[in-house]
Amino acid sequence: MRKSGILMHVTSLPSPYGIGSMGKCAYEFVDFLCETGQIYWQVLPLNPTGYGDSPYQSFSSFAGNHYLIDLDMLIDEHLLTQEEVDSVHWGSDESRVDFGCMFENRGKLLYLAYERFSPDEAFHKFVAENADWLEDYALFMSLKEKFHSRPWYEWSMSLMMRISEIIRSVSQELQDTVQFHYFLQYQFFRQWRALRSYANQRGVKIIGDVPIYVPLDSVDVWSAPELFQLDANCRPTAVAGCPPDSFTSDGQLWGNPLYNWDKMKETGFAWWIRRLSAAAKMYDVVRLDHFRGFESYWAVPAGDKIAAGGTWQQGPGLDFIRAIQEALPDLEFIAEDLGYVTPEVRRLQEESGYPGMKVLQFAFDSRETADYLPHTYPVNSVCYTGTHDNLTLAQWLQEAAPEDTALAKAYLGLNDEEGLVWGMIRGGMSSVSRLCIIQMQDYLELGGTARMNFPGTLSSNNWTWRARKDFISESLTKRIYETTRRYGRL
């Protein structure tokens, strides 16, 4: 069955109070997906954002982002008042998330709601069912607040090493803050479960990302340092990145700690199975980020300023894939197999059975030859016009090299009558790929200001784009539906 969907992160919805949330606008977006004939809604990671406000740099692989909790729902439950919410400054630009305002103001409001909340049976059940990650996460976040956001590897040695009696003592000391973080997670998952259930009932499935790596300053590393390549002082011996290529002469230095795959394998990949089991509570389909890293990964010596000095190291390979397939037989995956793809990586992707990704913009890049032209796509693939890391189509058509856009125009028969952006959308939707995902920004024909992320940069433009309140129109709905119908993806 041919299918299609739209990529639109929750933060980009035009909900009130400065950021997209799991409230009314999210439900309206699900209705829009149904009206346009879409079967999938793809979002970015829903975990708490950390360094640089990136959803790919989270304090926890298990927790939910409390910024997404809908405040109107808390008002309806008499945990907040409209006056309290309206008194807060949520930013001066409705087209951008002001994460500084979120950090300063949203937590204060949510703490007010927590103080008025009476724990009930549902709350206690949630805490008990999620204790395996929730207790560590709540304590970790409470300690970060106590130490003014300092990373865990700068705490006292007894806390870094998680000495049992010290952990018990500080947990008691910070009991109120710990309970507050229980409350945040309870509210997040309660609202998300309701939204996802609504989408599923309407025939819409959620695709979500699971980043391959976690940041050093995360509860994941603090609570299980033996699963990472760290020295005796809990500092990485090597970090993640990408080698130099035609795009970046120095490579990309991500800086995340690398996994101790030997230790992971000894445990039957138990941590990853727990992580993906948690993802299954959020998503119907998981996009495994940087899939090639499971075959082999680029390891950069700790302390290097650029990634060029790294080396390829063997990943867990098919043993890992088989372990997660056996443990989670009903969870669907997409392999994000972009980047430097070797025959070994391609073999692992094919043996996994997971569909790989095809990005239409890459088809017309004259700097390197790649298998992204639509006539080369296998059926078991997912076609994207672009991802959150790419230019929008309108931006690409404006900024790409003239020889690249000329190739796209000739190959796809782009013309002004149809519109160049819509011609490229047609190219993706008409491909043989079983699934096609289009960014909302591309359906809206938006330029560079709507780009979600520019990899390798820290900028107030990254991760902050928001749609206008009136972004859904009758004419757009009809045009998306007709395109979806024409290419057999309803």
FENMOBEL-V143129 format. One record per residue. N is the residue number from 1. PHI is phi in radians with two decimals (NA if undefined). OMEGA is omega in whole degrees, -180 to 180 (none if undefined). D_CENTER is the distance of its C-alpha to the mean C-alpha in whole Angstrom. Layout:
n-><N & N>
phi-><PHI & PHI>
omega-><OMEGA & OMEGA>
d_center-><D_CENTER & D_CENTER>
This chain:
n-><1 & 2 & 3 & 4 & 5 & 6 & 7 & 8 & 9 & 10 & 11 & 12 & 13 & 14 & 15 & 16 & 17 & 18 & 19 & 20 & 21 & 22 & 23 & 24 & 25 & 26 & 27 & 28 & 29 & 30 & 31 & 32 & 33 & 34 & 35 & 36 & 37 & 38 & 39 & 40 & 41 & 42 & 43 & 44 & 45 & 46 & 47 & 48 & 49 & 50 & 51 & 52 & 53 & 54 & 55 & 56 & 57 & 58 & 59 & 60 & 61 & 62 & 63 & 64 & 65 & 66 & 67 & 68 & 69 & 70 & 71 & 72 & 73 & 74 & 75 & 76 & 77 & 78 & 79 & 80 & 81 & 82 & 83 & 84 & 85 & 86 & 87 & 88 & 89 & 90 & 91 & 92 & 93 & 94 & 95 & 96 & 97 & 98 & 99 & 100 & 101 & 102 & 103 & 104 & 105 & 106 & 107 & 108 & 109 & 110 & 111 & 112 & 113 & 114 & 115 & 116 & 117 & 118 & 119 & 120 & 121 & 122 & 123 & 124 & 125 & 126 & 127 & 128 & 129 & 130 & 131 & 132 & 133 & 134 & 135 & 136 & 137 & 138 & 139 & 140 & 141 & 142 & 143 & 144 & 145 & 146 & 147 & 148 & 149 & 150 & 151 & 152 & 153 & 154 & 155 & 156 & 157 & 158 & 159 & 160 & 161 & 162 & 163 & 164 & 165 & 166 & 167 & 168 & 169 & 170 & 171 & 172 & 173 & 174 & 175 & 176 & 177 & 178 & 179 & 180 & 181 & 182 & 183 & 184 & 185 & 186 & 187 & 188 & 189 & 190 & 191 & 192 & 193 & 194 & 195 & 196 & 197 & 198 & 199 & 200 & 201 & 202 & 203 & 204 & 205 & 206 & 207 & 208 & 209 & 210 & 211 & 212 & 213 & 214 & 215 & 216 & 217 & 218 & 219 & 220 & 221 & 222 & 223 & 224 & 225 & 226 & 227 & 228 & 229 & 230 & 231 & 232 & 233 & 234 & 235 & 236 & 237 & 238 & 239 & 240 & 241 & 242 & 243 & 244 & 245 & 246 & 247 & 248 & 249 & 250 & 251 & 252 & 253 & 254 & 255 & 256 & 257 & 258 & 259 & 260 & 261 & 262 & 263 & 264 & 265 & 266 & 267 & 268 & 269 & 270 & 271 & 272 & 273 & 274 & 275 & 276 & 277 & 278 & 279 & 280 & 281 & 282 & 283 & 284 & 285 & 286 & 287 & 288 & 289 & 290 & 291 & 292 & 293 & 294 & 295 & 296 & 297 & 298 & 299 & 300 & 301 & 302 & 303 & 304 & 305 & 306 & 307 & 308 & 309 & 310 & 311 & 312 & 313 & 314 & 315 & 316 & 317 & 318 & 319 & 320 & 321 & 322 & 323 & 324 & 325 & 326 & 327 & 328 & 329 & 330 & 331 & 332 & 333 & 334 & 335 & 336 & 337 & 338 & 339 & 340 & 341 & 342 & 343 & 344 & 345 & 346 & 347 & 348 & 349 & 350 & 351 & 352 & 353 & 354 & 355 & 356 & 357 & 358 & 359 & 360 & 361 & 362 & 363 & 364 & 365 & 366 & 367 & 368 & 369 & 370 & 371 & 372 & 373 & 374 & 375 & 376 & 377 & 378 & 379 & 380 & 381 & 382 & 383 & 384 & 385 & 386 & 387 & 388 & 389 & 390 & 391 & 392 & 393 & 394 & 395 & 396 & 397 & 398 & 399 & 400 & 401 & 402 & 403 & 404 & 405 & 406 & 407 & 408 & 409 & 410 & 411 & 412 & 413 & 414 & 415 & 416 & 417 & 418 & 419 & 420 & 421 & 422 & 423 & 424 & 425 & 426 & 427 & 428 & 429 & 430 & 431 & 432 & 433 & 434 & 435 & 436 & 437 & 438 & 439 & 440 & 441 & 442 & 443 & 444 & 445 & 446 & 447 & 448 & 449 & 450 & 451 & 452 & 453 & 454 & 455 & 456 & 457 & 458 & 459 & 460 & 461 & 462 & 463 & 464 & 465 & 466 & 467 & 468 & 469 & 470 & 471 & 472 & 473 & 474 & 475 & 476 & 477 & 478 & 479 & 480 & 481 & 482 & 483 & 484 & 485 & 486 & 487 & 488 & 489 & 490>
phi-><NA & -1.40 & -2.42 & -2.63 & -2.79 & -2.20 & -1.63 & -2.71 & -1.25 & -1.04 & -1.08 & -1.48 & -1.20 & -1.46 & -1.19 & -1.23 & 1.26 & 1.52 & -2.73 & -1.09 & -2.37 & -1.62 & -1.76 & -0.94 & -1.14 & -1.18 & -1.15 & -1.14 & -1.19 & -1.05 & -1.05 & -1.08 & -1.04 & -1.12 & -1.16 & -1.66 & 1.43 & -1.46 & -1.91 & -2.27 & -2.06 & -1.72 & -2.16 & -1.48 & -0.92 & -1.72 & -1.36 & -1.05 & -1.42 & -2.09 & -0.98 & 1.26 & 1.07 & -1.47 & -1.19 & -1.67 & -2.24 & -1.88 & -1.25 & -2.69 & -1.46 & -1.98 & -1.42 & -1.82 & -1.41 & -1.20 & -1.08 & -1.51 & -1.09 & -1.37 & -1.32 & -1.08 & -1.14 & -1.21 & -1.14 & -1.06 & -1.58 & 1.10 & -1.63 & -2.41 & -1.95 & -1.06 & -1.11 & -1.11 & -1.22 & -1.24 & -1.36 & -1.60 & -1.45 & -1.81 & 2.02 & -1.76 & -2.24 & -1.18 & -1.58 & -2.40 & -1.43 & -1.67 & -1.17 & -1.11 & -1.13 & -1.04 & -1.12 & -1.33 & -1.93 & -1.20 & -1.08 & -1.12 & -1.14 & -1.15 & -1.21 & -1.03 & -1.09 & -1.08 & -1.10 & -1.64 & -1.47 & -1.85 & -0.96 & -2.11 & -1.07 & -1.10 & -1.12 & -1.11 & -1.15 & -1.06 & -1.07 & -1.16 & -1.23 & -2.00 & -1.03 & -1.10 & -2.10 & -1.17 & -1.09 & -1.11 & -1.10 & -1.09 & -1.20 & -1.01 & -1.18 & -1.15 & -1.19 & -1.09 & -1.16 & -1.05 & -1.77 & 0.97 & 1.28 & -1.08 & -1.16 & -1.08 & -1.38 & -1.97 & -1.39 & -1.14 & -1.06 & -1.17 & -1.36 & -1.03 & -1.55 & 0.98 & -1.10 & -0.96 & -1.17 & -1.23 & -1.08 & -1.08 & -1.15 & -1.25 & -1.11 & -1.19 & -1.07 & -1.79 & -0.97 & -1.14 & -1.17 & -1.06 & -1.11 & -1.06 & -1.26 & -1.04 & -1.04 & -1.04 & -1.21 & -1.05 & -1.16 & -1.04 & -1.23 & -1.13 & -1.22 & -1.18 & -1.03 & -1.15 & -1.17 & -1.11 & -1.09 & -1.08 & -1.10 & -1.08 & -1.11 & -1.61 & 1.52 & -1.87 & -1.80 & -1.76 & -1.79 & -2.27 & -1.59 & -2.10 & -1.05 & -1.17 & -1.90 & -2.05 & -1.29 & -1.05 & -1.47 & -2.53 & -1.17 & -1.05 & -1.36 & -1.05 & -1.51 & -2.55 & -1.08 & -1.15 & -1.55 & -2.21 & -1.46 & -2.11 & -1.60 & -1.13 & -1.69 & 1.13 & -1.90 & -1.08 & -1.56 & -2.68 & -2.28 & -1.44 & 3.13 & -2.28 & -1.27 & -1.03 & -2.59 & -1.21 & -1.65 & -2.37 & -1.23 & -1.68 & 1.36 & -2.06 & -1.77 & -1.44 & 1.51 & -1.23 & -1.15 & -1.60 & -1.33 & -1.55 & -1.14 & -1.09 & -1.16 & -1.00 & -1.16 & -1.00 & -1.60 & 1.24 & 1.02 & -1.06 & -1.11 & -1.16 & -1.14 & -1.09 & -1.10 & -1.29 & -1.13 & -1.16 & -1.10 & -1.15 & -1.37 & -1.79 & -2.19 & -1.55 & -2.33 & -1.93 & -1.58 & -1.39 & -1.15 & 0.89 & -0.98 & -1.08 & -1.19 & -1.41 & -1.55 & -2.70 & -2.28 & -1.54 & -1.88 & -1.85 & -0.94 & -1.01 & 1.72 & -1.11 & -1.53 & -2.30 & -1.55 & -1.08 & -1.49 & -1.36 & -2.41 & -1.38 & -2.15 & -1.23 & -1.56 & -1.35 & 1.10 & -1.18 & -1.03 & -1.16 & -1.05 & -1.13 & -1.13 & -1.30 & -1.18 & -1.23 & -1.35 & -2.26 & -1.16 & -1.72 & -1.52 & -1.50 & -2.28 & -2.10 & -1.61 & -1.39 & -1.79 & -1.48 & 1.62 & -1.37 & -1.79 & -1.64 & -0.98 & -1.18 & -1.15 & -1.08 & -1.11 & -1.11 & -1.11 & -1.21 & -1.19 & -1.21 & 1.47 & -1.32 & -1.16 & -1.57 & -1.90 & -2.21 & -1.80 & -1.05 & -1.01 & -1.20 & -1.12 & -2.00 & -1.50 & -1.35 & -1.34 & -2.71 & -1.54 & -2.52 & -1.67 & -1.93 & -1.21 & -0.93 & -1.23 & -1.73 & -1.20 & -1.38 & -1.09 & -1.42 & -2.66 & -2.07 & -1.61 & -2.06 & -1.19 & -2.98 & -1.86 & -1.09 & -1.60 & -1.72 & -1.09 & -1.18 & -1.06 & -1.08 & -1.17 & -1.09 & -1.11 & -1.50 & -1.87 & -1.15 & -1.01 & -0.95 & -1.19 & -1.25 & -1.17 & -1.13 & -1.12 & -1.09 & -1.13 & -1.25 & -1.19 & -1.69 & 1.13 & -1.18 & -2.61 & -1.22 & -1.11 & -1.31 & 1.78 & -1.10 & -1.11 & -1.19 & -1.16 & -1.25 & -1.04 & -1.02 & -1.05 & -1.28 & -1.18 & -1.51 & -1.17 & -1.41 & -0.92 & -1.09 & -2.25 & -2.22 & -2.06 & -2.01 & -1.16 & -1.04 & -1.03 & -1.33 & -1.07 & -1.51 & 0.99 & -1.55 & -1.57 & -1.10 & -1.17 & -1.71 & -1.10 & -1.37 & -2.70 & -1.98 & -0.95 & 1.42 & -2.18 & -1.94 & -2.69 & -1.23 & -1.49 & -1.24 & 1.20 & -1.88 & -1.07 & -2.31 & -1.34 & -1.22 & -1.03 & -1.77 & -1.19 & -1.62 & -2.23 & -1.11 & -1.18 & -1.16 & -1.01 & -1.14 & -1.21 & -1.13 & -1.07 & -1.15 & -1.12 & -1.13 & -1.15 & -1.03 & -1.81 & 1.17 & -1.99 & -1.14>
omega-><177 & -175 & 176 & 180 & -178 & 175 & -179 & -178 & -177 & -179 & -177 & 178 & -178 & 175 & 176 & 174 & 163 & -178 & 175 & -176 & -178 & -178 & -171 & -176 & 178 & 178 & 177 & 178 & 175 & 177 & 178 & 177 & 179 & -178 & 179 & 176 & -178 & -179 & -177 & 168 & 178 & 178 & 173 & -179 & -178 & -179 & 179 & -180 & 180 & -175 & 178 & 179 & -178 & 175 & 177 & 176 & -171 & 176 & -178 & 175 & -173 & -174 & 177 & -177 & -176 & 175 & -176 & 178 & -177 & -177 & 178 & 177 & 177 & 174 & 179 & -179 & 177 & 175 & 174 & 173 & 178 & -179 & 179 & -179 & -178 & -178 & -176 & 174 & -176 & -179 & -175 & -177 & -178 & -180 & -179 & 170 & 174 & -176 & 174 & 176 & 179 & -177 & -176 & -167 & -173 & 179 & 180 & 179 & -179 & 177 & 174 & 179 & 179 & -179 & -179 & -176 & 175 & -179 & -180 & -178 & -180 & 179 & -178 & 178 & 178 & -179 & -179 & -177 & -177 & -175 & -174 & 175 & -172 & -178 & 179 & -178 & -177 & 178 & 179 & -179 & 178 & 178 & 178 & 177 & 180 & -177 & 172 & 174 & 178 & 180 & -174 & -179 & 172 & 175 & 177 & -178 & -179 & 177 & 177 & -177 & 176 & 176 & -167 & -176 & 178 & 179 & 178 & -178 & -177 & 176 & 178 & -179 & -175 & -173 & -178 & 179 & 176 & 179 & 176 & 179 & 170 & -179 & 180 & -179 & 176 & -180 & 180 & -174 & 176 & 180 & -179 & 178 & -180 & 180 & 180 & 178 & 178 & 179 & -179 & 179 & 179 & 176 & -179 & 176 & -179 & 171 & 179 & -178 & 167 & 179 & -180 & -175 & 174 & 178 & 178 & 180 & -180 & 177 & 179 & -179 & -180 & -174 & -179 & -176 & -179 & -179 & -178 & -179 & -178 & 176 & -176 & 179 & 179 & 175 & -178 & 172 & 175 & -177 & -175 & 176 & 177 & -180 & 175 & 176 & -177 & 180 & -176 & -176 & 179 & -173 & 177 & 179 & -178 & 175 & 180 & 175 & -180 & -180 & 169 & -172 & 177 & 179 & 178 & -178 & 179 & -178 & -177 & -179 & -175 & -179 & 180 & 179 & 175 & -178 & -179 & 173 & 176 & 178 & 179 & 175 & 179 & -169 & 172 & 179 & 180 & 171 & 180 & -178 & 175 & -176 & -177 & 179 & 176 & 175 & 172 & -173 & -179 & -178 & -179 & 179 & 180 & -180 & 177 & -178 & 177 & -174 & -172 & -177 & -179 & 177 & 176 & 177 & -177 & 176 & -175 & 173 & -172 & 177 & 179 & -178 & -179 & -180 & -179 & 177 & 179 & -177 & -175 & -173 & -176 & -178 & 179 & -180 & 167 & 180 & 175 & -172 & 179 & 180 & -176 & -175 & 179 & 174 & 180 & 177 & 180 & 179 & 179 & 179 & -180 & 179 & 178 & -175 & -178 & 175 & 175 & -176 & 174 & -178 & -172 & 180 & -177 & -176 & -171 & 179 & -175 & -177 & 179 & 179 & -180 & -177 & -177 & 175 & -172 & -178 & 179 & -173 & 168 & 178 & -179 & -180 & 177 & 180 & 174 & 169 & 176 & 178 & 179 & -180 & -177 & 168 & 169 & -180 & 180 & 178 & -180 & 180 & -180 & -170 & -179 & 178 & -178 & -180 & 178 & -180 & 177 & 177 & 179 & -179 & -179 & -176 & -174 & -178 & -179 & 180 & -176 & -178 & 177 & -173 & -175 & 180 & -179 & 175 & 177 & 174 & 177 & 180 & 178 & -177 & -178 & 180 & -180 & 179 & -178 & -180 & 177 & 180 & 179 & 174 & 177 & 180 & -179 & 174 & 180 & 179 & -178 & -178 & -171 & -180 & -180 & 178 & -175 & -176 & 172 & -173 & 176 & -180 & 170 & -174 & 176 & 176 & -180 & 173 & -170 & -176 & 175 & 178 & 175 & -179 & -176 & -174 & 177 & 178 & 180 & -178 & 178 & 179 & -179 & -177 & 177 & 180 & -177 & 177 & 180 & 179 & -175 & -176 & 169 & -177 & 179 & none>
d_center-><26 & 24 & 21 & 19 & 16 & 14 & 11 & 11 & 8 & 10 & 11 & 13 & 15 & 19 & 19 & 22 & 22 & 20 & 16 & 15 & 15 & 16 & 19 & 22 & 20 & 17 & 20 & 21 & 18 & 19 & 22 & 22 & 20 & 23 & 25 & 24 & 24 & 20 & 19 & 15 & 13 & 9 & 6 & 3 & 2 & 6 & 8 & 10 & 10 & 12 & 14 & 14 & 12 & 9 & 5 & 6 & 9 & 10 & 13 & 12 & 11 & 13 & 13 & 11 & 11 & 15 & 14 & 13 & 17 & 19 & 22 & 25 & 24 & 25 & 28 & 29 & 29 & 31 & 29 & 29 & 31 & 31 & 33 & 31 & 28 & 29 & 31 & 28 & 27 & 23 & 23 & 26 & 24 & 22 & 20 & 18 & 16 & 19 & 17 & 20 & 21 & 19 & 19 & 23 & 24 & 21 & 22 & 25 & 25 & 23 & 26 & 29 & 27 & 27 & 31 & 32 & 30 & 32 & 30 & 31 & 31 & 28 & 26 & 28 & 27 & 24 & 24 & 27 & 24 & 21 & 24 & 22 & 19 & 20 & 23 & 22 & 19 & 21 & 24 & 21 & 20 & 24 & 25 & 23 & 24 & 28 & 28 & 26 & 23 & 24 & 22 & 23 & 25 & 27 & 29 & 32 & 32 & 33 & 30 & 28 & 30 & 29 & 33 & 33 & 36 & 34 & 31 & 33 & 35 & 32 & 30 & 33 & 34 & 30 & 30 & 30 & 27 & 25 & 26 & 25 & 21 & 22 & 23 & 19 & 18 & 20 & 20 & 16 & 16 & 20 & 18 & 15 & 17 & 20 & 17 & 16 & 20 & 21 & 19 & 20 & 23 & 23 & 22 & 18 & 16 & 12 & 10 & 6 & 4 & 6 & 7 & 11 & 12 & 12 & 14 & 18 & 18 & 16 & 18 & 17 & 19 & 21 & 22 & 22 & 23 & 25 & 22 & 22 & 24 & 25 & 29 & 31 & 30 & 27 & 26 & 24 & 26 & 24 & 21 & 18 & 18 & 19 & 23 & 25 & 25 & 26 & 23 & 23 & 27 & 26 & 22 & 19 & 19 & 16 & 18 & 16 & 19 & 19 & 20 & 23 & 23 & 27 & 26 & 23 & 25 & 28 & 26 & 25 & 22 & 22 & 19 & 17 & 18 & 18 & 14 & 14 & 16 & 14 & 11 & 14 & 15 & 11 & 11 & 14 & 12 & 10 & 9 & 10 & 9 & 12 & 14 & 17 & 17 & 18 & 21 & 22 & 20 & 21 & 23 & 24 & 27 & 26 & 27 & 27 & 26 & 25 & 24 & 27 & 28 & 26 & 27 & 25 & 25 & 25 & 22 & 23 & 23 & 24 & 25 & 21 & 21 & 24 & 23 & 20 & 21 & 24 & 23 & 20 & 22 & 21 & 17 & 16 & 14 & 13 & 14 & 12 & 16 & 16 & 18 & 21 & 22 & 25 & 27 & 26 & 22 & 23 & 26 & 23 & 21 & 24 & 25 & 22 & 22 & 19 & 18 & 17 & 16 & 18 & 17 & 21 & 21 & 21 & 24 & 26 & 26 & 29 & 28 & 28 & 28 & 25 & 25 & 23 & 26 & 26 & 29 & 28 & 25 & 25 & 25 & 22 & 20 & 17 & 18 & 16 & 18 & 15 & 11 & 9 & 11 & 15 & 17 & 18 & 21 & 23 & 22 & 23 & 26 & 27 & 26 & 26 & 30 & 32 & 33 & 29 & 29 & 33 & 32 & 29 & 32 & 34 & 32 & 30 & 34 & 32 & 34 & 34 & 36 & 32 & 30 & 29 & 25 & 26 & 28 & 25 & 23 & 26 & 26 & 22 & 23 & 27 & 25 & 26 & 22 & 22 & 19 & 18 & 15 & 16 & 14 & 16 & 17 & 19 & 20 & 21 & 23 & 21 & 22 & 21 & 20 & 17 & 15 & 12 & 12 & 15 & 14 & 16 & 17 & 17 & 18 & 18 & 17 & 13 & 11 & 14 & 15 & 16 & 18 & 22 & 23 & 25 & 23 & 23 & 27 & 29 & 30 & 26 & 26 & 29 & 28 & 25 & 26 & 29 & 27 & 25 & 29 & 30 & 28 & 28 & 25 & 26>
